[in-house]
Amino acid sequence: CLSLLDSAVILSGWQDGSIRCTDSLSNQVKWLLPSAHRDGTLSIAIHHNSALQYFATGGGDGAVRVWKFSNRELVTQYTEHRKGVAKVLIDEKSPNLVHSVGGDCSVLTYDLKAGRRVICHVANTGSMCCMTQRKDSELE
């Protein structure tokens, strides 16, 4: 999986569970975070502005983890998915909310300020492998 910070920085998740930050101009690895997830890092989302800088990851182990961007320190983790996390998404309007969708057909929302899950949607059939959020009007 890939996520772009800007035109020069790429975060990538790997099957071995690691996360790499690469300078796209020089193609050099700036840093490596080994063993971020068991069973692979499947999704990465970045929030980066002057007030708040973090990234969230979803893994094959069913965990959603939130990391400080500056030093790659693990801030918190949530382990409520029973299967791998296919997508993590940082809320457009409220960056303290992180949404995740898993192979267990659940969509969960975590409030980083409260430190807990605040929303849970579960489908009884089918599968979910991705999600998006509109930027123009409807924000759910």
Short mmCIF file of the C-alpha atoms (twelve columns), coordinates in Angstrom:
data_MODEL
# 
_entry.id   MODEL 
# 
loop_
_atom_site.group_PDB 
_atom_site.id 
_atom_site.type_symbol 
_atom_site.label_atom_id 
_atom_site.label_alt_id 
_atom_site.label_comp_id 
_atom_site.label_asym_id 
_atom_site.label_seq_id 
_atom_site.Cartn_x 
_atom_site.Cartn_y 
_atom_site.Cartn_z 
_atom_site.pdbx_PDB_model_num 
ATOM 1   C CA . CYS A 1   0.000   0.000   0.000  1 
ATOM 2   C CA . LEU A 2   1.091   3.585   -0.626 1 
ATOM 3   C CA . SER A 3   0.265   7.015   0.748  1 
ATOM 4   C CA . LEU A 4   1.755   10.294  -0.450 1 
ATOM 5   C CA . LEU A 5   2.666   13.033  2.000  1 
ATOM 6   C CA . ASP A 6   3.654   15.445  -0.752 1 
ATOM 7   C CA . SER A 7   5.395   15.197  -4.100 1 
ATOM 8   C CA . ALA A 8   8.658   14.139  -2.422 1 
ATOM 9   C CA . VAL A 9   7.650   11.732  0.378  1 
ATOM 10  C CA . ILE A 10  6.007   8.324   0.019  1 
ATOM 11  C CA . LEU A 11  4.943   6.017   2.855  1 
ATOM 12  C CA . SER A 12  4.613   2.391   1.846  1 
ATOM 13  C CA . GLY A 13  3.372   -0.688  3.682  1 
ATOM 14  C CA . TRP A 14  4.868   -4.090  2.994  1 
ATOM 15  C CA . GLN A 15  3.859   -7.735  3.247  1 
ATOM 16  C CA . ASP A 16  6.507   -8.332  5.934  1 
ATOM 17  C CA . GLY A 17  4.655   -5.801  8.139  1 
ATOM 18  C CA . SER A 18  7.166   -2.995  7.736  1 
ATOM 19  C CA . ILE A 19  6.584   0.632   6.763  1 
ATOM 20  C CA . ARG A 20  9.070   2.574   4.664  1 
ATOM 21  C CA . CYS A 21  9.337   6.306   4.100  1 
ATOM 22  C CA . THR A 22  10.983  7.036   0.753  1 
ATOM 23  C CA . ASP A 23  12.191  10.263  -0.800 1 
ATOM 24  C CA . SER A 24  10.687  10.055  -4.266 1 
ATOM 25  C CA . LEU A 25  13.201  12.490  -5.742 1 
ATOM 26  C CA . SER A 26  16.317  10.538  -4.713 1 
ATOM 27  C CA . ASN A 27  14.599  7.134   -4.367 1 
ATOM 28  C CA . GLN A 28  16.335  6.742   -0.981 1 
ATOM 29  C CA . VAL A 29  14.663  5.201   2.063  1 
ATOM 30  C CA . LYS A 30  14.525  7.940   4.735  1 
ATOM 31  C CA . TRP A 31  13.442  5.577   7.514  1 
ATOM 32  C CA . LEU A 32  12.126  2.068   8.093  1 
ATOM 33  C CA . LEU A 33  9.663   0.923   10.722 1 
ATOM 34  C CA . PRO A 34  10.092  -2.869  10.920 1 
ATOM 35  C CA . SER A 35  7.357   -5.132  12.284 1 
ATOM 36  C CA . ALA A 36  4.629   -2.472  12.386 1 
ATOM 37  C CA . HIS A 37  2.054   -5.252  11.856 1 
ATOM 38  C CA . ARG A 38  1.928   -9.020  11.845 1 
ATOM 39  C CA . ASP A 39  0.602   -10.444 8.564  1 
ATOM 40  C CA . GLY A 40  1.490   -7.339  6.558  1 
ATOM 41  C CA . THR A 41  0.742   -3.617  6.516  1 
ATOM 42  C CA . LEU A 42  -2.313  -3.332  4.277  1 
ATOM 43  C CA . SER A 43  -3.281  0.358   4.464  1 
ATOM 44  C CA . ILE A 44  -1.748  3.725   5.377  1 
ATOM 45  C CA . ALA A 45  -3.369  7.146   5.815  1 
ATOM 46  C CA . ILE A 46  -1.490  10.382  6.601  1 
ATOM 47  C CA . HIS A 47  -2.636  13.541  8.354  1 
ATOM 48  C CA . HIS A 48  -0.062  16.289  8.139  1 
ATOM 49  C CA . ASN A 49  -0.580  19.962  8.916  1 
ATOM 50  C CA . SER A 50  1.155   22.476  11.158 1 
ATOM 51  C CA . ALA A 51  -0.909  21.535  14.233 1 
ATOM 52  C CA . LEU A 52  -1.167  17.750  13.928 1 
ATOM 53  C CA . GLN A 53  1.089   15.224  12.210 1 
ATOM 54  C CA . TYR A 54  0.399   11.511  12.400 1 
ATOM 55  C CA . PHE A 55  -0.264  8.483   10.262 1 
ATOM 56  C CA . ALA A 56  -2.572  5.523   10.757 1 
ATOM 57  C CA . THR A 57  -1.990  1.989   9.532  1 
ATOM 58  C CA . GLY A 58  -4.131  -1.098  9.157  1 
ATOM 59  C CA . GLY A 59  -2.690  -4.577  9.170  1 
ATOM 60  C CA . GLY A 60  -3.427  -8.163  8.306  1 
ATOM 61  C CA . ASP A 61  -3.472  -8.797  12.043 1 
ATOM 62  C CA . GLY A 62  -6.725  -6.786  12.361 1 
ATOM 63  C CA . ALA A 63  -5.047  -3.900  14.193 1 
ATOM 64  C CA . VAL A 64  -5.359  -0.180  13.509 1 
ATOM 65  C CA . ARG A 65  -2.290  1.672   14.766 1 
ATOM 66  C CA . VAL A 66  -1.624  5.398   15.022 1 
ATOM 67  C CA . TRP A 67  1.964   6.719   14.875 1 
ATOM 68  C CA . LYS A 68  3.570   10.127  15.428 1 
ATOM 69  C CA . PHE A 69  5.019   11.270  12.142 1 
ATOM 70  C CA . SER A 70  8.024   13.066  13.658 1 
ATOM 71  C CA . ASN A 71  9.583   10.111  15.519 1 
ATOM 72  C CA . ARG A 72  7.450   7.116   14.410 1 
ATOM 73  C CA . GLU A 73  6.382   6.451   17.995 1 
ATOM 74  C CA . LEU A 74  3.277   4.275   18.430 1 
ATOM 75  C CA . VAL A 75  0.605   6.533   19.942 1 
ATOM 76  C CA . THR A 76  -2.278  4.081   20.239 1 
ATOM 77  C CA . GLN A 77  -3.722  0.937   18.726 1 
ATOM 78  C CA . TYR A 78  -7.140  -0.646  18.338 1 
ATOM 79  C CA . THR A 79  -7.591  -4.386  17.824 1 
ATOM 80  C CA . GLU A 80  -11.330 -4.788  17.289 1 
ATOM 81  C CA . HIS A 81  -11.310 -6.187  13.740 1 
ATOM 82  C CA . ARG A 82  -11.440 -9.993  13.586 1 
ATOM 83  C CA . LYS A 83  -9.781  -10.075 10.142 1 
ATOM 84  C CA . GLY A 84  -7.324  -7.863  8.257  1 
ATOM 85  C CA . VAL A 85  -7.900  -4.120  7.923  1 
ATOM 86  C CA . ALA A 86  -8.368  -3.367  4.237  1 
ATOM 87  C CA . LYS A 87  -8.456  0.432   4.548  1 
ATOM 88  C CA . VAL A 88  -7.831  3.155   7.121  1 
ATOM 89  C CA . LEU A 89  -9.096  6.654   6.458  1 
ATOM 90  C CA . ILE A 90  -8.585  9.862   8.439  1 
ATOM 91  C CA . ASP A 91  -11.745 11.953  8.604  1 
ATOM 92  C CA . GLU A 92  -11.754 15.019  6.324  1 
ATOM 93  C CA . LYS A 93  -13.604 17.285  8.754  1 
ATOM 94  C CA . SER A 94  -12.444 15.894  12.116 1 
ATOM 95  C CA . PRO A 95  -8.861  14.569  11.917 1 
ATOM 96  C CA . ASN A 96  -9.210  13.096  15.409 1 
ATOM 97  C CA . LEU A 97  -11.484 10.436  13.850 1 
ATOM 98  C CA . VAL A 98  -9.981  7.417   12.104 1 
ATOM 99  C CA . HIS A 99  -12.243 5.103   10.092 1 
ATOM 100 C CA . SER A 100 -11.357 1.513   9.218  1 
ATOM 101 C CA . VAL A 101 -12.942 -1.223  7.137  1 
ATOM 102 C CA . GLY A 102 -12.006 -4.850  7.638  1 
ATOM 103 C CA . GLY A 103 -12.347 -8.251  6.062  1 
ATOM 104 C CA . ASP A 104 -14.802 -9.038  8.865  1 
ATOM 105 C CA . CYS A 105 -17.383 -6.767  7.111  1 
ATOM 106 C CA . SER A 106 -17.205 -4.081  9.783  1 
ATOM 107 C CA . VAL A 107 -16.610 -0.341  9.490  1 
ATOM 108 C CA . LEU A 108 -15.277 1.115   12.731 1 
ATOM 109 C CA . THR A 109 -14.575 4.711   13.714 1 
ATOM 110 C CA . TYR A 110 -12.127 5.582   16.481 1 
ATOM 111 C CA . ASP A 111 -11.931 8.925   18.271 1 
ATOM 112 C CA . LEU A 112 -8.273  9.605   19.044 1 
ATOM 113 C CA . LYS A 113 -9.167  12.303  21.591 1 
ATOM 114 C CA . ALA A 114 -11.470 9.974   23.535 1 
ATOM 115 C CA . GLY A 115 -9.202  6.963   22.970 1 
ATOM 116 C CA . ARG A 116 -12.021 4.594   22.019 1 
ATOM 117 C CA . ARG A 117 -14.238 3.289   19.237 1 
ATOM 118 C CA . VAL A 118 -17.252 5.545   18.714 1 
ATOM 119 C CA . ILE A 119 -19.039 3.978   15.705 1 
ATOM 120 C CA . CYS A 120 -19.499 0.392   14.502 1 
ATOM 121 C CA . HIS A 121 -21.310 -0.703  11.326 1 
ATOM 122 C CA . VAL A 122 -21.449 -4.427  10.479 1 
ATOM 123 C CA . ALA A 123 -22.717 -6.087  7.315  1 
ATOM 124 C CA . ASN A 124 -24.067 -9.613  7.609  1 
ATOM 125 C CA . THR A 125 -23.140 -10.713 4.092  1 
ATOM 126 C CA . GLY A 126 -20.671 -9.832  1.380  1 
ATOM 127 C CA . SER A 127 -17.267 -8.306  1.794  1 
ATOM 128 C CA . MET A 128 -15.811 -4.824  2.112  1 
ATOM 129 C CA . CYS A 129 -12.373 -3.984  0.778  1 
ATOM 130 C CA . CYS A 130 -12.280 -0.185  0.515  1 
ATOM 131 C CA . MET A 131 -13.972 3.069   1.508  1 
ATOM 132 C CA . THR A 132 -13.789 6.747   0.622  1 
ATOM 133 C CA . GLN A 133 -15.131 9.984   2.030  1 
ATOM 134 C CA . ARG A 134 -16.578 12.812  -0.017 1 
ATOM 135 C CA . LYS A 135 -14.794 16.114  0.374  1 
ATOM 136 C CA . ASP A 136 -17.512 18.352  -1.023 1 
ATOM 137 C CA . SER A 137 -20.678 17.801  1.003  1 
ATOM 138 C CA . GLU A 138 -21.636 14.575  2.763  1 
ATOM 139 C CA . LEU A 139 -18.882 13.776  5.208  1 
ATOM 140 C CA . GLU A 140 -19.976 10.398  6.529  1 
# 
